[in-house]
Amino acid sequence: MFVFWYCHKRGKEVRLDKERELTEAEMQQLEKEYHPTDGNENPTTTADEGASMEEVQAGIRMVQVVKEAAAEQDSVMEQPASSDAKVGTASTS
């Protein structure tokens, strides 16, 4: 009976180690693929906790699209302000 218990315990330990290594490999792959522009920033996702890898990747892509759209909108909002300042200085000269 002891032998069966030990084999079961050892098998579980090996399986858990393999799952942990796989999870670490997935995290390294995510870090490589979705390395944030700011070194202190962690990747953001819209996926729920415990979601599959595909859902996490889709959530990360969605967040990136939203960030890019917001940055583009910010740049568009800044352009008219800078052109107004140029026009104002040109008319006073």
Backbone as JSON, one array per atom type, in Angstrom:
{
  "sequence": "MFVFWYCHKRGKEVRLDKERELTEAEMQQLEKEYHPTDGNENPTTTADEGASMEEVQAGIRMVQVVKEAAAEQDSVMEQPASSDAKVGTASTS",
  "N": [[0.83, -1.19, 0.0], [1.96, 1.21, 0.76], [3.81, 1.62, -1.3], [2.15, 2.14, -3.53], [0.96, 4.52, -2.67], [3.24, 6.2, -2.54], [4.05, 6.21, -5.24], [1.83, 7.46, -6.4], [1.95, 9.96, -5.11], [4.46, 10.88, -5.99], [4.05, 10.95, -8.76], [2.14, 12.95, -8.91], [3.63, 15.15, -8.0], [5.52, 15.37, -10.07], [3.82, 15.94, -12.23], [2.74, 18.42, -11.4], [5.09, 19.96, -11.36], [5.72, 19.98, -14.11], [3.49, 21.41, -15.08], [3.92, 23.86, -13.82], [6.35, 24.65, -14.98], [5.49, 24.9, -17.63], [3.7, 27.01, -17.36], [5.45, 29.06, -16.59], [6.99, 29.2, -18.91], [5.04, 30.07, -20.71], [4.52, 32.61, -19.63], [7.0, 33.85, -20.05], [7.01, 33.87, -22.82], [4.81, 35.54, -23.3], [5.81, 37.92, -22.17], [7.88, 38.42, -23.92], [6.54, 38.73, -26.39], [4.68, 40.76, -25.87], [6.03, 42.96, -24.8], [6.01, 45.7, -22.78], [6.02, 49.25, -23.55], [6.9, 50.96, -21.59], [9.18, 50.17, -19.18], [8.41, 49.63, -16.55], [5.8, 48.96, -16.62], [3.19, 46.57, -16.48], [1.82, 44.04, -18.62], [-1.53, 44.62, -19.67], [-4.74, 43.19, -19.54], [-8.02, 42.32, -20.71], [-9.13, 40.0, -20.02], [-10.71, 37.59, -17.89], [-9.75, 36.46, -14.58], [-7.97, 33.46, -14.5], [-8.49, 32.77, -17.09], [-8.18, 31.28, -20.39], [-5.11, 30.93, -22.3], [-5.4, 31.94, -24.88], [-7.55, 33.7, -24.58], [-6.41, 35.56, -22.84], [-4.36, 36.61, -24.45], [-5.92, 37.74, -26.49], [-7.24, 39.67, -24.99], [-5.08, 41.3, -24.26], [-4.3, 42.27, -26.77], [-6.61, 43.74, -27.36], [-6.5, 45.75, -25.41], [-4.14, 47.03, -26.23], [-4.96, 48.08, -28.71], [-6.88, 49.9, -27.88], [-5.29, 51.64, -26.36], [-3.59, 52.63, -28.38], [-5.47, 53.94, -29.99], [-6.32, 55.91, -28.2], [-3.93, 57.33, -27.86], [-3.58, 58.27, -30.45], [-5.83, 59.89, -30.67], [-5.2, 61.77, -28.72], [-2.96, 62.96, -29.93], [-4.17, 64.12, -32.14], [-5.82, 65.94, -30.89], [-3.92, 67.67, -29.83], [-2.7, 68.84, -32.05], [-4.36, 70.94, -33.33], [-4.2, 72.91, -31.34], [-1.5, 73.62, -31.29], [-1.23, 74.66, -33.88], [-2.9, 76.86, -33.75], [-1.46, 78.47, -32.02], [0.74, 79.09, -33.6], [-0.46, 80.55, -35.63], [-1.37, 82.74, -34.2], [1.04, 83.93, -33.39], [2.09, 84.57, -35.85], [0.35, 86.51, -36.83], [0.79, 88.64, -35.14], [3.29, 89.52, -35.77]],
  "CA": [[0.0, 0.0, 0.0], [2.88, 2.34, 0.83], [4.4, 1.8, -2.63], [1.15, 2.79, -4.36], [0.83, 5.9, -2.19], [4.44, 6.92, -2.94], [4.0, 6.4, -6.7], [0.79, 8.46, -6.64], [2.48, 11.24, -4.65], [5.56, 11.26, -6.89], [3.45, 11.29, -10.04], [1.49, 14.26, -8.75], [4.7, 16.14, -7.93], [6.08, 15.52, -11.41], [2.8, 16.62, -13.04], [2.68, 19.82, -10.98], [6.32, 20.61, -11.83], [5.57, 20.21, -15.55], [2.53, 22.49, -15.27], [4.56, 25.1, -13.4], [7.32, 25.0, -16.02], [4.73, 25.35, -18.78], [3.17, 28.34, -17.04], [6.58, 29.99, -16.64], [7.34, 29.36, -20.32], [4.01, 30.92, -21.31], [4.73, 33.97, -19.16], [8.17, 34.38, -20.75], [6.58, 34.13, -24.19], [3.97, 36.75, -23.26], [6.67, 39.06, -21.93], [8.64, 38.68, -25.13], [5.64, 39.19, -27.44], [3.95, 41.96, -25.47], [6.89, 43.76, -23.93], [5.45, 47.05, -22.72], [6.94, 50.32, -23.92], [7.45, 51.43, -20.32], [9.74, 49.0, -18.51], [7.77, 49.38, -15.27], [4.39, 48.65, -16.86], [2.85, 45.18, -16.72], [0.79, 43.93, -19.66], [-2.89, 44.7, -19.19], [-5.66, 42.4, -20.34], [-9.42, 42.41, -20.32], [-9.56, 38.64, -19.72], [-10.98, 37.28, -16.49], [-8.74, 35.66, -13.9], [-8.11, 32.04, -14.78], [-8.88, 32.59, -18.49], [-7.22, 30.53, -21.2], [-4.03, 31.72, -22.88], [-5.93, 32.64, -26.05], [-8.37, 34.82, -24.09], [-5.49, 36.55, -22.28], [-3.71, 37.27, -25.58], [-6.93, 38.57, -27.14], [-7.45, 40.82, -24.11], [-3.91, 42.17, -24.36], [-4.41, 42.95, -28.06], [-7.69, 44.72, -27.25], [-5.99, 46.88, -24.62], [-3.19, 47.75, -27.06], [-5.71, 48.84, -29.71], [-7.51, 51.03, -27.19], [-4.22, 52.59, -26.02], [-3.15, 53.28, -29.61], [-6.53, 54.86, -30.39], [-6.27, 57.04, -27.28], [-2.73, 58.12, -28.18], [-3.86, 58.95, -31.71], [-6.79, 60.96, -30.38], [-4.46, 62.81, -28.01], [-2.12, 63.69, -30.88], [-5.07, 64.93, -32.95], [-6.28, 67.05, -30.04], [-2.81, 68.59, -29.62], [-2.33, 69.51, -33.3], [-5.01, 72.25, -33.53], [-3.73, 73.86, -30.34], [-0.19, 74.12, -31.71], [-1.39, 75.46, -35.09], [-3.47, 78.13, -33.31], [-0.39, 79.26, -31.43], [1.56, 79.58, -34.71], [-1.23, 81.58, -36.32], [-1.38, 83.91, -33.33], [2.35, 84.6, -33.43], [2.31, 85.08, -37.2], [-0.45, 87.7, -37.04], [1.31, 89.74, -34.33], [4.6, 89.96, -36.3]],
  "C": [[0.88, 1.26, 0.0], [3.48, 2.63, -0.54], [3.42, 2.52, -3.55], [0.98, 4.26, -3.97], [2.02, 6.73, -2.67], [4.42, 7.2, -4.44], [2.97, 7.48, -7.06], [1.3, 9.86, -6.28], [3.55, 11.75, -5.61], [5.03, 11.66, -8.26], [2.79, 12.66, -10.0], [2.54, 15.36, -8.72], [5.29, 16.42, -9.31], [5.1, 16.28, -12.3], [2.73, 18.09, -12.69], [3.92, 20.59, -11.41], [6.23, 20.93, -13.31], [4.6, 21.35, -15.82], [3.13, 23.84, -14.89], [5.55, 25.57, -14.45], [6.61, 25.52, -17.27], [4.2, 26.75, -18.55], [4.29, 29.38, -17.1], [7.0, 30.24, -18.08], [6.32, 30.25, -21.03], [4.19, 32.37, -20.89], [5.94, 34.62, -19.85], [7.82, 34.72, -22.19], [5.72, 35.4, -24.25], [4.83, 38.0, -23.05], [7.45, 39.43, -23.18], [7.74, 39.28, -26.21], [5.01, 40.54, -27.12], [4.75, 42.79, -24.5], [6.37, 45.19, -23.93], [6.49, 48.1, -23.09], [7.61, 50.91, -22.69], [7.93, 50.2, -19.56], [9.07, 48.66, -17.19], [6.32, 48.93, -15.41], [4.21, 47.15, -17.1], [1.81, 45.11, -17.83], [-0.6, 43.93, -19.03], [-3.78, 43.89, -20.12], [-7.08, 42.59, -19.84], [-9.98, 41.03, -19.95], [-9.79, 38.46, -18.22], [-9.85, 36.45, -15.9], [-9.0, 34.19, -14.17], [-8.52, 31.75, -16.22], [-7.81, 31.82, -19.23], [-6.2, 31.49, -21.8], [-4.53, 32.53, -24.08], [-6.76, 33.86, -25.63], [-7.49, 35.93, -23.53], [-4.82, 37.32, -23.42], [-4.68, 38.19, -26.31], [-7.2, 39.82, -26.3], [-6.3, 41.8, -24.17], [-3.96, 42.96, -25.67], [-5.49, 44.04, -28.01], [-7.22, 45.96, -26.49], [-5.0, 47.7, -25.45], [-3.9, 48.61, -28.1], [-6.33, 50.07, -29.07], [-6.45, 52.08, -26.83], [-3.75, 53.35, -27.26], [-4.19, 54.29, -30.09], [-6.53, 56.1, -29.49], [-5.07, 57.93, -27.56], [-2.94, 58.89, -29.47], [-4.83, 60.11, -31.49], [-6.1, 62.11, -29.63], [-3.61, 63.63, -28.97], [-2.98, 64.57, -31.78], [-5.54, 66.14, -32.16], [-5.18, 68.08, -29.84], [-2.48, 69.39, -30.88], [-3.06, 70.84, -33.5], [-4.51, 73.29, -32.54], [-2.38, 74.44, -30.77], [-0.31, 74.96, -32.97], [-2.01, 76.8, -34.76], [-2.39, 79.04, -32.75], [0.49, 79.83, -32.54], [0.85, 80.7, -35.44], [-1.22, 82.86, -35.5], [-0.06, 84.65, -33.36], [2.6, 85.2, -34.79], [1.54, 86.39, -37.39], [0.07, 88.89, -36.22], [2.61, 90.28, -34.88], [4.45, 91.0, -37.35]]
}
